[in-house]
Amino acid sequence: MFARYRKNERGQQPQPAAAPAAPKTKPVHQTRQSAKPAAPPPSAAETGAQDRERKRRAKLSEIKTELHTRLLDNLNLSALEHASEADLRAEIADIANEALSEMSVVLNKEERQTLNRELYFEVMGLGPLEPLLKDDTVNDILVNGPKKIFVERNGKLELSDVTFKDERHLLRIIDKIVSAVGRRVDESNPYVDARLADGSRFNAMVPPIAVDGSLVSIRKFKKEKLGIDELVGFGAFSEAMAMYLEAAVACRLNIIVSGGTGSGKTTTLNALSSFIGNSERILTIEDTAELQLQQEHVGRMESRPANVEGKGAVSQRDCLRNALRMRPDRIIVGETRGEEVIDMLQAMNTGHDGSMTTIHANSARDAVSRLENMIALAGIEMPIRALRSQIASAVNLIVQISRLQDGSRRMISVTEVTGMEGDVLTMQEIFRYERLGIQPDGRIIGRFTATGVRSHYSDRFRQWGYDLPASIYEPETGQQ
């Protein structure tokens, strides 16, 4: 039908590949059922239905393997670059129908549509991962070997019913991803960081380092940027906290967003950046470009790892040093995790007020300790008092984000750095999230409240035209 997408068949008759035996694994829903302590044993009818479903999936897996081999033999891959999606899907369906007739396999309409869709994903996408990447409810995809693929929805991890055929199938998809960005992963280089075409972060580790099969984690890139109003609506923080943070960003306080992995640091940083005016020049520096600033004057930089020969690496510190020569009003570092911390603090101290970054820490006090440790690891020998004085003069505000056990993400603390008393860095908490209890369904009950402490920067807010009402500093009542 679409013969221009097929190879010249003279002397290239496709040879059917022997389909390997289907792995005998338990269905996902059966595994989940056995994990429930009070679940009754399945009836004979349910067991029979599960067995038939298992056999049907195993048969479809064998057929898909055979058809994928035929597609690779028949399709002219170089011509596919200029083919439309509709034409390619039609060509794949045509080749699949011919192969099914030769194999004397009869499938119903739904099975044929599923098979053709999966074959398209194998040829042009990322195989079994493609439906998960297209699912907007999935935030993270975590692969623990070919048979266990977990996804995060609404802050909760769950086992999906998606699997790879075997380890070779998983390795082929990993290689397809990393080769597209000029990277490689094998026994000599068993781990890799990359970025998918849509901006999602990708990390993989393969055997022999990964003992039970290749490990893959994908942090999906959010196409829609969540603003302050949306985060307040979701209950991430209160309106009073939003008013305070707007004044803090507009008045050019230096802010650190602190939190654990997956707590929403980058999302919060994106939201805070919306308070920056269009008249300012902003430079962003990231390992993987995720920030989505909406201002007109934004320069984006991304660090680069070394190539196969171990050359060509560009670190965040290299980007930061060059950014200081590019007349920025504000510098935003996606995450401070190494020796670039000293350049970041110096930038905050030397005319780049209003700069922001994120850091991994469990509390505001821990965030300061992390800064001290990173400075020490950078090889900077400095008396502890001078080091803390540098931090106190550079950092004005620490915003602590946390992902609670029910999967919700909350801004649990807003803390100001007020100065030094002797060798101790002084801080005061302005807002906090108080946990009041937990519902039977596991949802946490709590409220956002002020601590009653007036902001150390109230005069600065007033001078910049942000005269915040005294009521936002008063402790609140009520539940959320």
C-alpha positions as CSV (number, residue, x, y, z in Angstrom):
1,M,0.0,0.0,0.0
2,F,2.7,2.5,1.0
3,A,5.5,0.7,-0.7
4,R,7.8,3.8,-0.6
5,Y,8.3,3.0,3.1
6,R,9.4,-0.6,2.5
7,K,12.9,-1.9,1.6
8,N,13.6,-3.3,-1.8
9,E,12.5,-6.9,-1.3
10,R,14.8,-8.4,-3.9
11,G,16.9,-10.9,-2.0
12,Q,15.6,-9.6,1.3
13,Q,12.8,-11.9,2.2
14,P,12.1,-11.5,5.9
15,Q,12.8,-14.6,7.9
16,P,10.5,-15.2,10.9
17,A,12.3,-15.1,14.1
18,A,11.7,-17.9,16.6
19,A,9.5,-16.5,19.3
20,P,10.9,-17.2,22.7
21,A,8.8,-18.8,25.4
22,A,6.6,-16.4,27.2
23,P,7.7,-15.8,30.8
24,K,5.5,-17.4,33.4
25,T,4.8,-14.5,35.7
26,K,1.8,-13.7,37.9
27,P,-0.6,-11.1,36.5
28,V,-0.1,-7.7,38.2
29,H,-3.6,-7.6,39.7
30,Q,-3.0,-11.1,41.2
31,T,0.2,-9.9,42.8
32,R,-1.7,-6.9,44.3
33,Q,-4.4,-9.1,45.5
34,S,-2.0,-11.4,47.4
35,A,-0.5,-8.3,49.1
36,K,-3.8,-7.6,50.9
37,P,-3.9,-9.5,54.2
38,A,-7.7,-9.8,54.4
39,A,-8.4,-10.6,50.8
40,P,-10.4,-13.9,50.3
41,P,-8.9,-16.5,48.0
42,P,-10.0,-16.2,44.3
43,S,-12.9,-18.4,43.2
44,A,-12.4,-21.1,40.5
45,A,-14.1,-18.9,37.9
46,E,-11.8,-16.0,38.8
47,T,-8.7,-18.2,38.6
48,G,-9.8,-19.5,35.2
49,A,-10.4,-16.0,33.9
50,Q,-7.0,-14.9,35.2
51,D,-5.3,-18.0,33.5
52,R,-7.0,-17.2,30.2
53,E,-6.0,-13.6,30.4
54,R,-2.4,-14.6,31.1
55,K,-2.3,-17.0,28.2
56,R,-3.9,-14.3,25.9
57,R,-1.2,-11.8,26.9
58,A,1.5,-14.3,26.5
59,K,0.2,-15.1,23.0
60,L,-0.1,-11.5,22.0
61,S,3.5,-10.9,23.3
62,E,4.8,-13.7,21.0
63,I,2.9,-12.3,18.1
64,K,4.2,-8.8,18.7
65,T,7.8,-10.0,18.9
66,E,7.4,-11.8,15.6
67,L,5.7,-8.8,13.9
68,H,8.3,-6.4,15.2
69,T,11.1,-8.5,13.6
70,R,9.2,-8.5,10.3
71,L,8.7,-4.7,10.5
72,L,12.4,-4.1,11.0
73,D,13.1,-6.3,8.0
74,N,10.5,-4.7,5.7
75,L,10.4,-1.0,6.7
76,N,12.9,1.4,5.1
77,L,13.9,3.2,8.3
78,S,15.7,6.1,6.5
79,A,12.4,6.9,4.6
80,L,10.4,7.0,7.8
81,E,11.9,10.4,8.8
82,H,9.8,12.1,6.1
83,A,6.6,9.9,6.6
84,S,3.5,11.3,8.3
85,E,2.2,9.6,11.4
86,A,-1.0,8.6,9.6
87,D,0.9,7.0,6.7
88,L,3.3,5.2,9.0
89,R,0.5,3.8,11.1
90,A,-1.3,2.6,8.0
91,E,1.8,1.0,6.6
92,I,2.5,-0.8,9.9
93,A,-1.1,-2.1,10.0
94,D,-0.8,-3.3,6.4
95,I,2.4,-5.2,7.1
96,A,0.9,-6.6,10.3
97,N,-2.2,-7.8,8.5
98,E,-0.1,-9.6,5.9
99,A,2.0,-11.3,8.6
100,L,-1.0,-12.4,10.6
101,S,-2.5,-14.0,7.5
102,E,0.7,-15.8,6.8
103,M,0.8,-17.0,10.4
104,S,-2.9,-18.0,10.3
105,V,-3.5,-15.9,13.4
106,V,-7.0,-14.5,14.0
107,L,-7.5,-11.5,16.2
108,N,-10.6,-9.4,17.0
109,K,-10.8,-5.7,16.2
110,E,-9.7,-4.5,19.6
111,E,-6.7,-6.9,19.7
112,R,-5.6,-5.7,16.2
113,Q,-5.8,-2.1,17.2
114,T,-3.8,-2.7,20.4
115,L,-1.2,-4.7,18.5
116,N,-0.9,-2.0,15.8
117,R,-0.5,0.8,18.4
118,E,2.2,-1.1,20.3
119,L,4.0,-1.9,17.1
120,Y,4.0,1.8,16.2
121,F,5.4,2.7,19.7
122,E,8.1,0.0,19.2
123,V,9.2,1.5,15.8
124,M,8.9,5.2,16.4
125,G,8.5,5.6,20.2
126,L,9.8,4.1,23.4
127,G,8.0,0.9,23.3
128,P,6.0,0.0,26.5
129,L,6.9,3.3,28.1
130,E,5.2,5.4,25.4
131,P,1.6,5.1,26.8
132,L,2.9,6.1,30.3
133,L,4.7,9.2,28.8
134,K,1.5,10.2,27.1
135,D,-0.5,9.8,30.3
136,D,-0.9,13.2,31.9
137,T,-1.7,11.7,35.3
138,V,1.7,10.1,35.6
139,N,4.5,12.2,37.1
140,D,7.3,9.7,37.4
141,I,8.1,6.4,35.7
142,L,10.4,4.0,37.6
143,V,11.6,0.8,36.0
144,N,13.0,-1.9,38.2
145,G,13.9,-4.5,35.6
146,P,11.8,-5.6,32.6
147,K,8.8,-6.9,34.6
148,K,8.3,-4.2,37.3
149,I,7.4,-0.7,36.1
150,F,6.1,1.7,38.8
151,V,4.4,5.1,38.2
152,E,3.7,8.0,40.5
153,R,0.2,9.4,40.4
154,N,-0.9,12.1,42.9
155,G,2.3,11.6,44.9
156,K,1.6,7.8,45.4
157,L,3.6,5.0,43.7
158,E,1.7,2.1,42.1
159,L,2.7,-0.9,40.1
160,S,1.6,-0.6,36.5
161,D,0.5,-3.4,34.2
162,V,3.1,-2.4,31.6
163,T,6.1,-4.7,31.2
164,F,9.0,-5.3,28.8
165,K,9.4,-8.6,27.1
166,D,12.8,-9.2,28.6
167,E,16.1,-7.5,29.6
168,R,17.2,-7.2,26.0
169,H,14.0,-5.4,25.1
170,L,14.5,-2.9,28.0
171,L,18.2,-2.4,27.0
172,R,17.2,-1.7,23.4
173,I,14.8,1.1,24.5
174,I,17.5,2.5,26.8
175,D,20.0,2.6,24.0
176,K,17.4,4.2,21.7
177,I,17.0,7.0,24.2
178,V,20.6,7.7,25.0
179,S,21.9,7.4,21.4
180,A,19.4,10.1,20.3
181,V,21.3,12.6,22.5
182,G,24.8,11.4,21.6
183,R,25.4,9.3,24.8
184,R,26.1,5.7,25.4
185,V,25.5,3.2,28.1
186,D,27.2,-0.3,28.4
187,E,29.3,-2.3,30.9
188,S,32.2,0.1,30.7
189,N,29.8,3.1,31.3
190,P,26.9,1.6,33.2
191,Y,25.0,4.8,34.1
192,V,23.7,7.7,32.1
193,D,21.8,11.0,32.4
194,A,19.9,12.3,29.4
195,R,16.9,14.4,28.5
196,L,14.0,13.1,26.3
197,A,12.7,15.1,23.4
198,D,9.8,16.6,25.5
199,G,12.3,17.8,28.2
200,S,11.7,14.9,30.7
201,R,14.7,13.9,32.8
202,F,16.0,10.4,32.2
203,N,18.4,8.4,34.2
204,A,19.4,4.7,33.7
205,M,21.8,2.2,35.3
206,V,22.4,-1.1,33.6
207,P,24.0,-4.4,34.6
208,P,26.3,-5.4,36.1
209,I,25.8,-2.4,38.4
210,A,22.0,-3.0,38.4
211,V,21.8,-6.5,39.8
212,D,18.2,-7.5,39.0
213,G,17.9,-5.8,35.7
214,S,18.3,-2.3,34.3
215,L,17.0,0.6,36.5
216,V,15.3,3.5,34.8
217,S,13.8,6.7,36.2
218,I,12.0,9.3,34.2
219,R,10.8,12.6,35.7
220,K,8.2,13.8,33.3
221,F,8.4,17.4,32.1
222,K,5.3,19.5,33.0
223,K,4.0,21.1,29.9
224,E,1.6,23.3,31.9
225,K,3.3,25.6,34.4
226,L,1.5,25.8,37.7
227,G,1.2,29.4,39.0
228,I,0.7,30.8,42.4
229,D,-3.1,30.7,42.1
230,E,-3.1,27.0,41.1
231,L,-0.8,26.0,44.0
232,V,-2.9,27.9,46.5
233,G,-6.0,26.2,45.1
234,F,-4.2,22.8,45.4
235,G,-3.5,23.6,49.1
236,A,0.3,23.8,48.6
237,F,0.3,27.0,50.7
238,S,-2.1,29.7,51.9
239,E,-3.1,33.1,50.4
240,A,-1.3,34.9,53.2
241,M,1.9,33.0,52.4
242,A,1.5,33.9,48.7
243,M,1.2,37.6,49.6
244,Y,4.3,37.4,51.6
245,L,6.3,35.5,49.0
246,E,5.2,38.0,46.3
247,A,6.6,40.9,48.3
248,A,9.8,38.9,49.1
249,V,10.4,38.2,45.4
250,A,9.5,41.6,44.1
251,C,11.7,43.3,46.8
252,R,14.6,41.2,45.6
253,L,15.3,39.0,48.6
254,N,17.7,36.1,47.9
255,I,15.6,32.9,48.3
256,I,16.5,29.2,48.7
257,V,13.8,26.6,48.1
258,S,14.7,23.6,50.2
259,G,13.1,20.1,50.1
260,G,13.5,16.4,49.4
261,T,13.4,14.6,46.1
262,G,10.0,14.9,44.4
263,S,8.8,17.5,46.9
264,G,8.1,20.1,44.3
265,K,11.1,22.4,44.6
266,T,11.3,23.2,40.8
267,T,7.5,23.8,40.7
268,T,7.7,26.2,43.6
269,L,10.7,28.0,42.0
270,N,8.8,28.4,38.8
271,A,5.8,29.8,40.7
272,L,8.0,32.3,42.6
273,S,9.6,33.5,39.4
274,S,6.3,34.7,38.2
275,F,6.6,37.7,40.6
276,I,9.7,38.9,38.7
277,G,9.0,41.9,36.5
278,N,9.6,41.9,32.7
279,S,12.1,44.8,33.0
280,E,14.7,42.5,34.6
281,R,17.3,40.4,32.9
282,I,17.2,36.8,34.2
283,L,19.8,34.1,33.6
284,T,18.9,30.5,34.5
285,I,21.5,27.7,35.0
286,E,20.4,24.1,35.3
287,D,21.7,20.5,34.9
288,T,18.5,19.7,33.0
289,A,16.5,22.6,31.7
290,E,13.1,22.5,33.5
291,L,12.4,26.0,34.5
292,Q,9.6,27.7,32.5
293,L,10.0,31.4,33.1
294,Q,7.5,33.6,31.3
295,Q,9.4,36.9,31.3
296,E,10.6,38.5,28.1
297,H,14.3,38.8,29.0
298,V,15.5,35.3,30.0
299,G,18.7,33.6,29.1
300,R,18.8,29.8,29.7
301,M,21.9,27.8,30.2
302,E,22.3,24.0,30.7
303,S,25.4,22.2,31.9
304,R,26.9,19.5,29.8
305,P,28.6,16.2,30.9
306,A,31.8,14.9,29.4
307,N,31.8,13.1,26.1
308,V,32.9,9.5,25.5
309,E,36.5,10.6,25.6
310,G,36.0,12.3,28.9
311,K,36.3,15.8,27.5
312,G,34.0,18.8,26.8
313,A,32.3,18.9,30.2
314,V,30.7,22.2,31.2
315,S,29.7,22.4,34.9
316,Q,27.1,24.6,36.5
317,R,30.0,26.5,38.1
318,D,31.4,27.3,34.6
319,C,28.0,28.5,33.5
320,L,27.6,30.6,36.7
321,R,31.0,32.2,36.3
322,N,30.1,33.2,32.8
323,A,26.7,34.4,33.8
324,L,28.3,36.9,36.1
325,R,29.9,38.6,33.1
326,M,26.6,38.8,31.2
327,R,25.0,41.7,33.2
328,P,22.2,39.7,34.9
329,D,19.8,41.3,37.3
330,R,18.9,38.0,38.8
331,I,20.5,34.6,38.6
332,I,18.4,31.4,39.1
333,V,20.2,28.1,39.6
334,G,18.0,25.1,39.2
335,E,19.8,23.2,42.0
336,T,22.9,23.9,44.0
337,R,24.7,20.7,44.8
338,G,28.4,21.2,44.6
339,E,31.3,23.7,44.3
340,E,29.1,26.2,42.5
341,V,27.7,27.1,45.9
342,I,30.5,29.6,46.6
343,D,30.0,31.4,43.3
344,M,26.2,31.5,44.0
345,L,26.7,33.1,47.4
346,Q,29.2,35.6,46.1
347,A,26.7,36.6,43.3
348,M,24.0,37.1,45.9
349,N,26.4,39.3,47.9
350,T,27.7,41.4,45.0
351,G,24.8,43.2,43.4
352,H,22.6,40.3,42.1
353,D,19.8,40.6,44.7
354,G,16.8,38.6,44.1
355,S,18.6,35.4,43.0
356,M,17.1,32.0,43.7
357,T,18.1,28.4,43.9
358,T,17.0,25.0,45.3
359,I,18.8,22.7,47.6
360,H,18.2,19.2,49.0
361,A,17.5,19.5,52.8
362,N,14.9,18.5,55.4
363,S,14.6,21.8,57.2
364,A,15.8,25.4,57.0
365,R,18.5,24.7,59.5
366,D,19.6,21.7,57.6
367,A,19.7,23.8,54.4
368,V,22.3,26.1,56.1
369,S,24.3,23.1,57.2
370,R,24.3,21.8,53.6
371,L,25.6,25.1,52.3
372,E,28.4,24.9,54.9
373,N,29.3,21.4,53.9
374,M,29.3,22.2,50.2
375,I,31.6,25.1,50.7
376,A,34.0,22.8,52.7
377,L,33.8,20.1,49.9
378,A,34.7,22.8,47.3
379,G,38.0,23.1,49.0
380,I,37.4,26.6,50.5
381,E,39.2,26.9,53.8
382,M,37.4,29.5,55.9
383,P,36.8,30.0,59.6
384,I,33.3,28.9,60.6
385,R,32.3,32.4,61.7
386,A,33.4,34.0,58.4
387,L,31.6,31.2,56.5
388,R,28.4,31.6,58.4
389,S,28.6,35.4,58.0
390,Q,28.9,34.9,54.3
391,I,25.8,32.8,54.3
392,A,23.9,35.2,56.6
393,S,24.6,38.2,54.3
394,A,23.8,36.3,51.1
395,V,20.6,34.3,52.0
396,N,17.5,36.2,53.1
397,L,14.7,33.5,53.0
398,I,14.5,29.7,53.1
399,V,11.3,28.2,51.8
400,Q,10.9,24.5,52.9
401,I,8.8,22.2,50.8
402,S,7.8,18.6,51.8
403,R,5.9,15.7,50.3
404,L,3.8,14.2,53.0
405,Q,3.0,10.5,53.4
406,D,-0.4,10.9,51.8
407,G,1.3,12.2,48.6
408,S,0.4,15.8,49.1
409,R,3.0,18.5,48.7
410,R,3.0,21.4,51.2
411,M,5.1,24.4,51.9
412,I,5.8,23.5,55.6
413,S,7.9,26.4,56.6
414,V,8.9,29.9,55.5
415,T,12.0,31.1,57.5
416,E,14.0,34.3,57.4
417,V,17.7,34.5,58.0
418,T,18.2,37.5,60.2
419,G,21.9,37.7,60.9
420,M,24.5,36.4,63.4
421,E,24.8,36.2,67.1
422,G,28.3,35.2,68.0
423,D,29.1,32.2,65.9
424,V,25.4,31.2,65.5
425,L,23.4,32.1,62.4
426,T,20.0,33.5,63.6
427,M,16.7,32.6,61.9
428,Q,13.0,33.2,62.5
429,E,10.1,31.2,61.2
430,I,7.3,33.4,59.7
431,F,4.8,30.7,58.5
432,R,4.5,27.0,59.1
433,Y,2.2,24.0,58.3
434,E,0.7,22.4,61.4
435,R,-0.4,18.8,61.2
436,L,-3.6,18.2,63.2
437,G,-4.4,14.5,62.5
438,I,-5.0,12.0,59.8
439,Q,-8.3,10.8,58.2
440,P,-9.3,7.1,57.9
441,D,-8.4,7.2,54.2
442,G,-4.9,8.3,55.0
443,R,-5.3,12.0,54.1
444,I,-3.4,14.3,56.4
445,I,-5.4,17.1,58.2
446,G,-3.6,20.3,58.8
447,R,-3.5,24.0,58.5
448,F,-1.2,26.8,57.5
449,T,-0.6,29.4,60.2
450,A,1.6,32.3,60.9
451,T,3.9,32.1,63.9
452,G,3.1,35.6,65.2
453,V,6.5,36.9,64.4
454,R,6.7,40.0,62.3
455,S,8.9,39.9,59.2
456,H,12.5,41.2,59.7
457,Y,12.1,42.8,56.2
458,S,8.9,44.7,56.8
459,D,10.6,48.1,56.4
460,R,12.1,46.9,53.1
461,F,8.7,45.7,51.9
462,R,7.2,49.1,52.7
463,Q,10.0,51.0,50.9
464,W,9.3,49.0,47.8
465,G,5.6,49.6,48.0
466,Y,4.5,46.4,49.6
467,D,2.9,47.4,52.9
468,L,1.6,44.0,54.0
469,P,-1.2,44.0,56.6
470,A,-0.2,43.0,60.1
471,S,-3.0,40.4,60.1
472,I,-1.0,38.0,57.9
473,Y,1.5,37.5,60.7
474,E,-1.2,36.6,63.2
475,P,-1.7,32.8,63.9
476,E,-4.8,31.5,62.1
477,T,-7.4,28.9,63.0
478,G,-9.2,26.4,60.9
479,Q,-8.3,23.2,59.1
480,Q,-7.2,22.4,55.5
